[in-house]
Amino acid sequence: MSFLKLERVYLELIIFGTNKFSGTRKMFSSKEYTPNDVQFGLFKTKSFEFVPFKAKSIKDNII
């Protein structure tokens, strides 16, 4: 059995929006995030303060 080997993996967020008043459309895109950029955690309610999980990977956080 052979598996696909990925040379370069990244995540990029692309968001489309429309201005309700004028109908203008806009597209926003993020930088390219690599697996090393990803952190596991939560944002506190009503703030952008990030609280990381103590686990090293997502597999350690599965209930």
C-alpha positions as a LaTeX table, in Angstrom:
\begin{tabular}{lrrr}
\hline
Residue & $x$ (\AA) & $y$ (\AA) & $z$ (\AA) \\
\hline
Met1 & 0.00 & 0.00 & 0.00 \\
Ser2 & 1.39 & 3.41 & $-0.87$ \\
Phe3 & 0.58 & 6.68 & 0.83 \\
Leu4 & 0.59 & 10.17 & $-0.58$ \\
Lys5 & 3.61 & 12.11 & 0.61 \\
Leu6 & 2.93 & 15.82 & 0.94 \\
Glu7 & 5.93 & 18.08 & 0.44 \\
Arg8 & 4.26 & 21.28 & 1.61 \\
Val9 & 1.16 & 21.55 & 3.79 \\
Tyr10 & $-0.44$ & 24.86 & 4.74 \\
Leu11 & $-3.73$ & 26.40 & 5.78 \\
Glu12 & $-4.96$ & 29.67 & 4.32 \\
Leu13 & $-8.22$ & 31.34 & 5.35 \\
Ile14 & $-10.18$ & 33.09 & 2.61 \\
Ile15 & $-13.20$ & 35.12 & 3.66 \\
Phe16 & $-15.71$ & 36.75 & 1.32 \\
Gly17 & $-17.98$ & 39.57 & 2.49 \\
Thr18 & $-20.57$ & 41.98 & 1.13 \\
Asn19 & $-21.33$ & 45.47 & 2.37 \\
Lys20 & $-25.05$ & 45.50 & 3.16 \\
Phe21 & $-25.46$ & 49.20 & 2.32 \\
Ser22 & $-23.56$ & 49.51 & $-0.98$ \\
Gly23 & $-23.39$ & 45.89 & $-2.11$ \\
Thr24 & $-19.61$ & 46.12 & $-2.44$ \\
Arg25 & $-17.90$ & 42.72 & $-2.33$ \\
Lys26 & $-14.58$ & 42.16 & $-0.62$ \\
Met27 & $-12.23$ & 39.23 & $-0.18$ \\
Phe28 & $-9.78$ & 38.82 & 2.70 \\
Ser29 & $-7.07$ & 36.17 & 2.81 \\
Ser30 & $-4.72$ & 35.24 & 5.60 \\
Lys31 & $-1.09$ & 34.30 & 5.44 \\
Glu32 & $-0.24$ & 30.66 & 4.84 \\
Tyr33 & $-0.14$ & 28.81 & 8.16 \\
Thr34 & 2.04 & 25.70 & 8.50 \\
Pro35 & 1.44 & 22.89 & 11.01 \\
Asn36 & 4.05 & 24.52 & 13.29 \\
Asp37 & 1.96 & 27.72 & 13.44 \\
Val38 & $-1.12$ & 25.93 & 14.79 \\
Gln39 & $-1.72$ & 26.11 & 18.55 \\
Phe40 & $-4.32$ & 24.17 & 20.49 \\
Gly41 & $-6.43$ & 26.19 & 22.89 \\
Leu42 & $-9.38$ & 28.50 & 23.39 \\
Phe43 & $-10.08$ & 32.21 & 23.49 \\
Lys44 & $-11.53$ & 33.57 & 26.72 \\
Thr45 & $-15.13$ & 34.73 & 26.49 \\
Lys46 & $-15.52$ & 38.31 & 25.24 \\
Ser47 & $-11.77$ & 38.80 & 24.73 \\
Phe48 & $-8.97$ & 37.78 & 22.41 \\
Glu49 & $-6.82$ & 36.37 & 25.20 \\
Phe50 & $-5.64$ & 32.93 & 24.11 \\
Val51 & $-5.48$ & 30.10 & 26.64 \\
Pro52 & $-3.41$ & 27.18 & 25.30 \\
Phe53 & $-4.23$ & 23.58 & 26.16 \\
Lys54 & $-1.62$ & 21.71 & 28.15 \\
Ala55 & $-1.57$ & 18.84 & 25.65 \\
Lys56 & 1.10 & 18.76 & 22.95 \\
Ser57 & $-1.20$ & 17.58 & 20.15 \\
Ile58 & $-4.88$ & 17.40 & 19.27 \\
Lys59 & $-4.91$ & 13.64 & 19.90 \\
Asp60 & $-4.15$ & 14.37 & 23.57 \\
Asn61 & $-7.22$ & 16.65 & 23.83 \\
Ile62 & $-9.81$ & 14.19 & 22.49 \\
Ile63 & $-12.30$ & 13.21 & 25.17 \\
\hline
\end{tabular}
